[in-house]
Amino acid sequence: MSKVGIRDVARLAGVSTGTVSRVLNDHPSVTKELRARVGDIIKELGYTPDPSARSMRSKVSRLIGIVIPDLTNPFFSELVQSAEQAAANHGYNIIVMTSLDHAAKEADRIRQLTSRKVDGIILVPSNDFHTIKLPKGLPIVVVDRLMPGYSGIASDHRNGVRLGVEHLLKLGHRRIGFISGPGDSVPANDRLRGYLDAMEQAGGPKLAGPPLIAEAAFDYESGRSAGNYLLARARNERPTAIFASSDQQAIGCMRAAHDLGIPIPAALSIVGFDGIPLASMTTPRLTTVKQPIQDVAAAAVAVLLNKRTAPALDNPILFPCEVLEGETTAPPQPD
């Protein structure tokens, strides 16, 4: 059985192929009656437009590339899913590639997407992103990891952490530990500044006692190790609360507390960051600062498709975070 083509639709509808094309592209010159008639024949024949042919004619592929560090991190998985939904709302599809957080691989992925003639790229850059050269003429929106000299779209990491630490301060905590992200990570440093902002506003570094900061990767095992480091000290010196820079770190820290026999939240409060679905599945349910991932993804797609004004250089679009109170925070016990 031969494949149904646009000429078949036009012949049965008694119109030109150009008219069928205008119907398919929702051109305003097409009347409601003609749109309905041609649409009925398209359904009857089961006609599906050839996307590659349409791309060649319009020079629009209706494809958006997205490059992320990895798919194992639930935050990036949710970002991809949100971007895919936002793109579908505009009639676009997503091609996903991972850089493994390496600049050389990142540059290769961008070259591959460029050769695929994508209409734009959403990029979560590697930490050494500045070492690669971006192609000219291809729209690229940087998200999450904002880089000096580039603008983009992200959650307000700094203010989000400040809100989470303030939540702990309002409960009465003063020895608040902090698990930061990698030192070369822009979001990690923004989150650290948010912690320092809140602690300073609450009374300065002296209020926090000895330094209670541990640097770690954003994953579970690193959070567990950092939790052991912060909690392996005398009761009157260890933190009564810990803010972790990712939910995965926070869940690892919860495990460390469990192994040390420290009950949560009776003897230790924990707050995470990201708001990934896994945060609501822990026992007790994790209190977390939720990033508006869907808003970030939708804005990135809208900027690529010229549905929203692109952010100016060094003036990123920042979306506010919110504290989702779970069951891992409570007032501190007396020493």
N, C-alpha and C positions, 0 to 999 in steps of 0.2 A: 504494500500500500504506500503510495507516494505521499510525501510530506505536504501538508496543507501550507500554502504560502499566502502572502498578502494579496497577490493577484486574484486568487480564488475568492477571497473575501470581497474584494472590490467588484468582481464580476457578478456574484450573486446579489450584492447590495445595489448594483447598478450605479456605482460611483467610481471615482478615480482612486488609484493607490495613494495619491497624496491626501485625499479626504480620509481614507482609512488611517493613514499615519497621523493626521490631525486628531482623529478620534482617540487613538491610542495615547497621544501625548496631551490629552485634555485641553486642546487649543480652544480659546474663548470664541472663535468664529463659528464653531460647530453648534448647530441648534440642538435642543433637547431631543426632538423627534428623530433627527438623523443619528444622533449619538446612540439612542435606544435601538434603532433599526440595525445599525452596523454592529452594535454590541451583541444583539441576539444572534446574528450570523456568526460572529466570532465564537460565541459559546456553542452554537450548533455544530460548527466545523471543528471545534477544539483547537483553534489556531493559537499558537504561542509565538510572540515575536522573537526573532533571533537576536540575543543581546550583543553578540559580536558584530553583527551587521549594523545594528543601531549605533554601536559605539563608533564604527568606522565612519558612518554618515554624520553623526553629531559631534564627533571628537570628544564625547563624554562616555567614560566606561561604566559609570554608575557603580564604581568600586572605591572603597576607602580602605587604605592599609592602616594597620595598627601594630606598632612595635612595642613590646613590653619586655622587661627583664626575664620573667619566667611565668609559667602557668601554674606552678605549684603553690604560689602565694595566693590565698583566697581573695585578697584585695584586688589583685590584677585580674583574676578570673571574673570577679564581679564587674570590674571596669569594662572588660571585653563584652560581657553579656549586656551591660547597659548601653554600650556604644552600638552594639549590633541592633538592639531594639530601636534606638534613636535613628540609626541609619535606615532601617526598614521603614520607619514612618515617613521617610522622604523618598522611598523607592530605591535605596542603595543597599549594597551588600558589603560585608567586611572580609578582608583577608588578614589573618592574624599571623604574626611572626615573632619569635623570641630572640633576644640578643644575648641571653645568659649573662647580662650585665657587663659585656665586653665591648669596648668601642669598635674594634676591628669587625666583630660579628655584626654589630649594629650598623656600621657603614655598608656591609655586604647586604643586610636585609633591606636597607633603604634603596640600594641599587637594584635589587630584585623587584621591589615594588614599583620602582620607577620604570623598569622594563615592562612591567605588566600594565603600564599606562593607567595606574590608579589616578583618581581625581584629587587625591590629597592623602596625607598621612597624619595619624595621631601618634605621637611619640612620647613614651615614658623613657627619658634618656638614661644611659648608663652614667655612673659617677664621673667618668672621664670623657663625657660627651664632647667637651670643648676641643678634643683632639681631632675630631672628624670634620670633613667638609661637606656641607649639605648641598644638594643639587639646586640649581637656580631655576626659578619658574614653577616649581611644584609647591603648592601650599602645604605647610607643615605646622601643626599646632602642638606645642610642648605642653604636656599635662603632668600634674603631680610633682615631679621633681623640677622645680623652676631653677633655671640656670642664669648666672650673671651675664648680662648682654643679650638675653633672650626674654621675651615675654611669653605668657601662656596662661593656663587655667589650672587651678588647684583648690583644694580645701584650705581654709585658714588654719594651718597646722599650729602656728604659735598661739593664736588666741584659743584654739580648741583645747590645747593642753592646759592653758591658764584656767579655763573653765573647769576642767577636771580636777586640777589641784585645789582650786577654790572650793570645790565640793567637799574635798577632804578637810580643808581648813575649817569650813563651817561646821563640820562634825566634831571639831575639837582637836584634830591631829596637828602636831607640830614637828615631830620627827618623821618627815615624809621622804622616803627613798625614791630614787628615780632611775629607771633602766632606760638609757638612751639608745639610739641607733648607732650605726657605724659613723665614725668621725668624718668620713669624706662624703656623707650623704647630706644633701641640702635640706630635705624634709626633717631628717633627724636633728640637725642643728637648729632648725626653726622650732622643733618640739622642745629641745633643751632650753632654748631661750624662753619659751612659754612657762616652763617649770621655774626657771630663775626669776622671771617677772613676778609670778604669783608669790614665791617665797620671799622675795625682797619686799613686795608690797605688804606682806603679812608681818614684817618686822625685821627684815634683813637676814643675811646669812647666819648670824649668831642664833637666830630662832631655830634654825634647822639642826644646830649642833654640828658634830663632825661631818665631813663630806659623806653623803649617802648616795653617791652617783656611781653607777656601773655601766660601762659601755658594752654593747652586745649587738649581734646581728638581730634581724627582726624575727627570727624563727623560734620555735618551741624550745629546742635544746639550749639555745643561747639564753633564753629567758629563764630556763631552769638553773643554768649555771650562775647567772647574775643574781637570781633569787637566793641561791645558796650563799653567795658572797655577801649579800646584804644582811642576811638573817643569821649568819654564823658568828654571832657576837653576843655579849651579855644582854640580858633582857632590857636593862635600863639604857642600853646604847643602840640596840637594833631599832629599825624603824617600826612605828606602829601602823604605818600605811606605806604602800608602794604604788607609784604610778609607772606603768610600763608603756613604752612608745609604740607597741603594737599589741593586738589581742593575742597573737600567738606567743609573744613574750610573757604576757600576763598569765596565760594558761600554763606555761612552763613554770612560772613563779608560783602559781597555785600548787603545782606538783611538789616543788621544793619545800613549800610550807608544810604540805601534808607529810612529806618524808621526815621533816624535823619535828612533827607533832605539834605544829602551831595551828590552831583552829581559825578558820576564816568564816565570818568576819570578827568573831569574838576577840581574838588576840592580834589579828592582822587584817587590815582593809587593803583591797587591791582594785585598781582601776586600769583598764586597758584603753587602747586607741585603735580605731578603724570602724568598729561596728559591724564586723563580718557575721554572717549567720551563726557560725560556730559559737560565738559569744553567748548566745541565748540557750545553748545546749549543755553548758557546763553545770556541775553541781558543786557549790551553789552557782546560780546564774550570774555571769560576770557583769559588773558595772563597767560601762565603756563610753568613750567619746566617739560618737558616730560621724564618720565623714559622709557628706552628701554625694556619694559616688555617682548616682544617676544624674544629678544636676551637672556635675563636672563632665561626664560623658556626653550628655545632650548638648551642652554648650560647645564642646569641642567639635561635634558634628555640625552644629549650626554655623560655627565660624568657618569651617571648611567649605560649606555649601553656600556661603554668603547670605545666610539667613540671620546672622548676628554680626555686629561690628567686631572686627578683630581687636584684641587688646593691644594697646600701645606698648612700645618697647619699654621694658622695665616697669610696666604698670599692669601687672597681671589681674585677671579676674579671680577673685577669691570668694569662695562660698563658705558661709558660717557652719561650724560643727555644733552638735548638741550632745549633752550628757544624757545617756540612757541608764537610769538607775536600776541596777539589778539587785543581787543579794550578797555582794562581796564587800559592802561598805557599812560601817557602823561606828559609833563613837569609840574612842580608845579606852582601854582599861587602865586604871592607875598602875604605876610601876610597883 
